[in-house]
Amino acid sequence: MRLSPAAAAAAAAALALSLCLWPEPAAGAELDLTVVQTSEGALRGHMMTSFGGRLFIAFRGVPYARPPVGVLRFRPPEPPVPWTGIRSAKYEGSVCPQLLVTTDMFAGDEDCLYLNVYTHKDANKVPVLVWLHGGGFHAGDGGVEENGPEYLMDQNLVLVTLNHRLGVLGFLSTGDAELPGNYGLKDQVMALQWVQRNVAEFGGDPSRVTLYGAGSGAACAQYHMLSPLSAGLFHRVIAQSGSVLNPWALQRKPIRNAQKLAQLVGCSSWETSLQIRHCLSAAPAEQLVRTLYHFPHWAVRFPIPWAPVVEAAGDRKAFLLAEPENLLRDGRVNYVPLIAGSSLEEHAALATLVESRQDLKNELLNDFDDVIRRALHLHHLRSDLLRRLRDFYLGSGASGSLDRQGLADLFSDGMYTHGVTRAARLLAASSPRPVYYYVFSFAGRGDATSVRHIDDVGYVLRQKIPFPGNRPSEGAMTTLQRLGLMLANFAATGNPTPTKSDLLPEPWRPLPRDGSVVFYVIGDNVTLTTATPAFLKRMHLWDSICFSEKDDKVEL
């Protein structure tokens, strides 16, 4: 894609509009070269400016599937409806129904299966990055407010962001053919199929598609490595602060959640899957979504009742055929190069909150088992296994004085770090492709006390919460440029450090097959290091606990 004379002349003015949308073109301007023909119809994009002042084109609100409404609710997505003429791609589609994390307000519409494409005029077979947003499977979207493309579009790539069904509408399941589940993941499969059909028209290379996700989006990215439906649709994965082996990433007893939901919305009958489907298919989306906080959580309003499920065997449309641990162990994997990693103190925010409130301290000490099951989504663990966690992180004689570091390690390891590490090690042991592991330790957003969950994403995608003073510091700018280059290298070659440079002075070695943990520390500088015995001891403890015998008698 090549800039027209009018667009080139306008580029100088665009430099002053960093992070803003390009204004409406004057009548007769040649910016109509932003029209792209897709398999469903023609799209007209609009101009934006990258963080570094580079002009690029945005195509937003592109339908990749039929609206999943009416009889299509709780069903796999169907292909989009073609259109005639040129469709404006200036505005994003609706977010999928959800409760906004910051306000608890309901937002969204079930007609929400839209994606956004960002590219350059001169793009020609460049790598493609497909962003899968986080939000605990029940919140978030692919829009510019929290996923601004301006940082990444300083790199030579095509970026695709998308919405998919969330929460109960995306992941309700009865564990059988009536409500098989995984609709949100199947939406992503259809979006990836759209990318394969169309991304070449935007200058992208369909043979170099990288899935990039954080939090639950990282778990989604890894789930595609385990699904037969996704085979061949992507070629690399970047998973930041999330994994298929995190305790919140799988519903183990989905029928219980489905029955509870049916009761919450007042279904007259909910004993069978058919009764549940009939009732919930007719319920208003807002009523379904507003049940969220009736499911287990602790201290912070962030329950995760709705997540991927193992589907019934024999269904050719099934996305997930067995538990992730078993698929990883058996080598039933779409092997591709992988970057996986986490922040230094993933769940330190919860430790800080507990430190500040005596009521939470008392509850944790007096009812440790119930709190940890709810806080870390470890509903399936027996009390004797939970006792081992308490003894290890808090001490067998824990009193009212709790150690902040012990709390931060307990919450971080249980919620994120262990699952991320275990999945990376299992993949490294069997994959013919490299698995790169990292720890992000750069504190550049005004909080020097800890580096928390998905802090690294803020240096790759522009988020609503700005840098202090609305401008990155020198160190933050270096980190922003370093991560952008690293991700662009990986998307292009499968190697994040193919050549040495000032930003990446040390090559990043993949994890070895022997289970040892060699990782990149991304802080003020980048260094390759080996995990300490203390860290490995913590990971071994979680290995022995999370993958010991599970107690199916524990109720949610």
N, C-alpha and C positions, 0 to 999 in steps of 0.2 A: 504494500500500500504506500503510495507516494503523495506527499503534500502538493496540493494545487497551488498555483501562483498566489491566489487570494489568501489561502491559508498560511502560506509562507510569509506573506507580508504582514499578516495579523499576528505572527508568532511573537514579535517584539512586545506588542501590547499584552499578550498572554502572560509574559514573564511577571508582570505586575499583579497578576490575578491568582497567585499561588493558593491552592486549596479551594478555589472558587470555580463555579461552572462558567463555561464560555457563554458570552451573551448571544442573543438571537442574531443570526447573520443578516446583513442588509439584503434587500431585494436584489435578486440577480447574482448574488455572490456565488462563488464556485464551491462553497462548502457542501453542496449537494453530492459531491464525491464521497461523502460519508454514508452513502447508501450501499448496503450489502444485501445480496440475495441469499436467503437461506432455503432449506428444503421445504419450509412452510410458507414462505413469502418474503418480500423485501422489507428491510428495516432502514430507517434513517437515524443515525446517531447524532451526537453533539460533541463539541470540543470541551476538553478539560485541560488543566495544566498540572504537571507533576510537581512534587516538592522542590525539585531542582530546576524547575522552569521549562520542562520539556512538554511540548504539545502532544496530547493523545486524544483518542476518540472513545466515547462511552456509548454503549448500546444497552439501555436499561429497560427492565420490565418486559423481557422477552419470554413468551410462554413456551415451556418445554413439555407440557402435558395438559390434558384436559382438566378443567376445574374438578376437583374430587368432591363433588356435591351430589345431593340426592342419593341415587342408588350406588354411586361411586364412592360414597363415604365407607371407610373401613374395607376398601378394595384396592388392589394394585393399581398404579396409575395407568392411564391410557394415553396414546400419542396425541399431540396437540392438533387442533383444528387449523387447517391452512386458511390463509386470507388472500384477498386480492388487493392490488394497489400497494402503496408504500405505507407501512405502519410506523408511526412515530415511536422511537425508543428513547425518549427524553426523560421519562418518569419511571420510577420503580413500581413494581406491582405491590399489592398489599402484603403485609407480613402475615404469617400463618397465625391462627388463633392462639393466644397466650395471655398469661398475666405478666405484665411488665415487672422485671425484677426490682426496679427502683421505686415503683409506686404501687404495686399490686393492682393496677388498673387493667381491665380487660382491653385487649387490642387485637385487631386482625380480622381476616375474613377467610372462609374456607377456599375461596378462589384465590390461591396464593402461590401456585407452582410456576414461579418466574425466576429467570436468571438474568445476570448482567455480564456483559463482555466489555473488557477494556483492552485497547490495542493501539498500535502506532500506524501512521500512514505508510511507513516504509517497512512494516513487518512482512517477513517472507520466510515461512517455515521456521518460526521461532518457537521455543518451548512454551508449553501451556501449563499454567498453574490453576488448579481448581480448588477454591477455598470452601471448606466446610466449617460453618460457624459453631461455636460452643453454646452453652446455656443449659446444661443438664438434661438434654433431650426435650425440654419443655419451654424453652425461651430462646430468643435471638432471631436473627435474620441475616440476609446477605447484603443489606443496604449500606449506603456510604456513611451513615452516621457513626457506626461502630466498626466499619470495615472499609474505611476510605482507601482508595487505590493509589493515592498520590505518591507514597514512598516507593512502592514496588514498581510503579510505572517509570521510574528512573532507570530501570533495568530493561533489557531487550527480551520481553516475553509478552504473552497474552494472558491476562488474568480473567478468570470466570468466578463469580460469586453467585450463590443461589439460596432460595428459600426451599424448605421441605416441610412436610407435615410434622407437627410437634405434639408432645404430651400424649393425652388420651387419643387424639385424632391420628397421631402418627404411630403409636405403639401399643394400643389396646390389644389384648389377645386373650383368648380362652384356651389356647394350646391345642386347638383342633381346626378343622376346615371352616367352621363358622366364622371365626375371627382369628386368622393365622398370625396377624401382627406384622411388625417390621415395615409398615407402609412408608414411614419416613426414609428408611434405607432404600426401599424400592423406588421412591421418588428420585433419590440420588442416582440410582442405576439409570433411570430414564434420562436424567440430566447428562450423565456421562455418554449415553448413546447419542444425545443431541450434539454433544461436543464432537464425537467421532464423525457425525454426518456433516457438521457445519463449520468447525473451527478453522479449516483451511481457508474458507472465504474471508476470515478475519486476519489472515496471515499467520495462523498458528500451525504447528506440526502435530497432527493427530497421532503420530507414533512416539511423541514425547510429552505425555500428559502426566503431571504430578499431582496427586491428591495431597492437600495441605490442610490440616485441621488442628484445633486446639481444644483442650478439655473434652467435652463429649464429641466435638468435631474430630478430635484425634482418634477417639475410640471408633467413630464411624469410618475414618480413613483405614484403620487397621481391620475393621470388619470386612471391608471390601477385599482385603487380602485373603479372607477366609470364605468368600462366597462364590459359588459357581456362576451366579448371575453376573458377576463383575469381571470375570476372566477376560483379559484382552482389552479392557476399556481404559486401563491406566498402566503406567510404566515405572513410577516411583511413588514413594509415600513419605511425607513429613508429618510426624505426630508429636505435637508439643503438649506436654502436661496432661496426657490422657492415654488410655490403653483399653483393649478389650478385656484385660484381666483386672481392671479396677472393680471394686465390689459393687459400685453403682451402675456398671455398664451392662448388666444382664438381669432380666427378670427370671427368677428361678421358680416361682409359683404364680404365674400370671393369672390363673383362674381366680385366685384369692383377691387380687386387685380388681379384676373385672366384676366379681360378685359384690365387693364393697362399693364400687362405683355405682352399680345398679341400685343398691340400697340407698345410696346418698341422693340419687336423683329421683327416687320414689317409684321405681319400677314395681309393678304389682306382682310380677313373677321374675325370679332370677335364678331358679334352680338349674336350668339347662343353658347351654351355650346359645341355642336357638332363641330362647326367651330373652337372653341378655342382648343378643344382636338386634332383635326386633325392637326392643325398647330403646336402646341407646342410638340406633340409627335414626330415630325420630326426635330425639332430644335436641334442644337448641345448643349450638356450639358453646355459647357463653356459659350455659348451665353446666355442661360437662367440664369445661376448663376451670370453673370456679370451685370445683371440689378439691383442687390441688392440696390445699393446706390441711385437709382432713387425713392426709397420709403421713406416715412417721417422719419426723425431723426433730432437730434439737438445736436450740440456741440461735441459729440463723434460719430465716424463712426460705429454705431451699431443699424441699423434699425432691426425691427423684423416684417416684413410683413407676413411671412409664419409661421403659428402656427396651432394647432388643430382646428377642426371645428365640429359643430353639424351636423350629417349626416341625410339624408332623412329617415323619419320613414318607417318602414316596410322592410328595408334591413337587412336580417339575418346576413350579414357580416359587419354590421355597428359597429364601435368601440364606438362612443359617440352618445347617443340618445337624450340628452337634455343638456341645459346649466349646467355647473358644480354647480352653486349656487342652481339651482332647484333640481338637483340630491341629493345634500347634505341635503337640507331642507326636501326632501321627504323620505330620508333614503334609496335611491336606491344605495347602497354602498356595495362593497365587504369588510366588516369590518374585519380589522386585527389590531394588535398593531401598533402604529405609534409613531415615534420620529419626531418632526418638530421643526424648529428653525431658527434663523437668527443671523447675526453678529451685533455688537453694532451699527455701522454706515454703513449700507449696501452700500449706494450710496454716501458716503462722497467724493469719487474721483471727482464726478461731481461738488459738492459744491466747492471743492478746485480749480477746473479748472475755474469756474465762478468767484471766488474771484480774480484770477490772470489775468483776461482779461476784460478790460473795455467794449469792444464791446459786449461781452456776457451779462454783467450786463445791458447795455443799452437795448439790445434786450429783455431781460427778463422783465425789467420794462416797456418798451414801448409797448410790444406785448405779454403780459403774457399769454393770452388764447392760442394763436397759439403755443408758446414755450412749454407750459405744455402739450398740446395735443401731440406734436411731441416727446418731451423728455421723457414723462412717458407713452406714448401709450394710452392716454385717449381721443381718437378721438371721442368717443360717448358722451362726457359730454357737457351740455349746459353752456353758458357763466355765468349764475347766479350761477351755482354750482362751477365753477372755481373761481369766485370772492370770494366765501367763503374761498377757499383755500388760495388765496392771502392775504385776510384780517387776517386769522388765523396765517399763518406762517411768513408773511412779514410785517404785519401791514397795516391798511387801508390807512395810509399816507406814504407808502413806497417811499423812494427817492433813490438817487444814492448810498446811504450807506446801503449795505445789510448785515444782520446779518449772519455770517457763520453758526452758530448752527441752525438757522431757515432754511437756505438753505439745510443743511445736513438732517434735520428732514423731510423737505418737499420731497426731492428727495428719501430718504430712505423709508419713509412711503408709498409714492405713488407707487414706483417701486417694493418694495419687502415686507416690514415689515407688512403692513396692510393685504395683501392677505394671507401671511403665518399665521398670528395670527387669522384672521377670519375663515379660513378653519379649523384650529386646534380647535377653540372654537365650531364651528358647529359640527364637528365630535365628540368632547368630550360630547356634549349635547345628542347625540343619540347612540353612539357606545357602544356595550357591551364589547369592548376591550379597554385597556388603551391608552390614548393619552398623550405623554410626550412632554413638550415644554421647549426650552432652548434659552439662549442668549449667544453667544460666545464673550468674551471680552478680550481674551489673545492676547497681541501685542508682537509677538516674531520673526518678520521678518524684524527688522530694522526700522519699522514705528510705533513709540510710540504715534503718534497723533490720530490715529483712527484704528479701526478694521473693515475691509471692506468686501465686497461681497465675499463669499466662502473662506475667509481666513482659516477657520477651515479645509477645504479639504486638505490643504497643510500639515496637521499633520496626515492624514490618508493615502493619496496616494502621492508617491514621484512625484514632479513636476519639470519642466525644470528649473524654477527659484529656486536656492538653498537657504539654510539658510545662513546668514552671516558667512563668513569663511568656507562655505561648511560643517558645522557641527552644529547641534542644541546646543543652550545654555542649561544650566541645567534646566531652566524653560521650554524651548521649548521641551526638552527631556521628562520631566514629562508630559507635555500636550500631546505629541505624544503617550506616553504609556497609558495615561489616556483615550484618545479617542479610541485608539485601543481596550483597555479592555472593555470600555463601549459598543462599537459596537459589539464586539465578544459576550459579555454577552447577548445583545439584540437579536442577531441572534440565539443564542442557546436557550434562555428561553422566549423571549418576554419582559424581564425586564432588563433595562440597569444596575441596581444596585441591584442584588439579594442578595449580601452579602457585608458587610462593609470591606474596606481595606484601606491601606494608600493612594492609588490613588483615591478611592471613599469612603470617610469617612462618607458621609451623604446620606441616601436613597433619591431617586428621586421619588417624588409623582406625579402621573398623574394629568392632569387638571380635576377639578371637573365639574359636570354637570351644575352648576348654572351660568356659564359664566365668573366667576372670573379667573384671570390669575396667576397661580402659576408656576414658572419656575426655572430651574437650570441655574445659572450663572456660566459659565465655563471660569474662568480667571486664575489668579495666583493660586487660590484655587477653589473649587466648593462649592457653597452655594445655598440653596433652598430659594427663596424669592417670594414676591408678587409684582405684577406690581403697580407702583405708580399711583396716581390719574391723574397726568399729562399725562402719557402714555395712560391710558384708555380714557382720553378725546380726545387725538389724534385719537385713534382707532375708537371712537364713531363718530367723525367728518367724517372719511372716510366711515364708515358704512352708514351714512345718505346721503353721496354724491354719492358713487359708486353704491349704490343699490336703489337710487331714480329713478324717471322716466328718461329714456334715450331719447336723441334727435336724432332720426334716420335721421334728415335732415342735420346733420353735415357731411360734405364730408371729405374724406381723402386727 
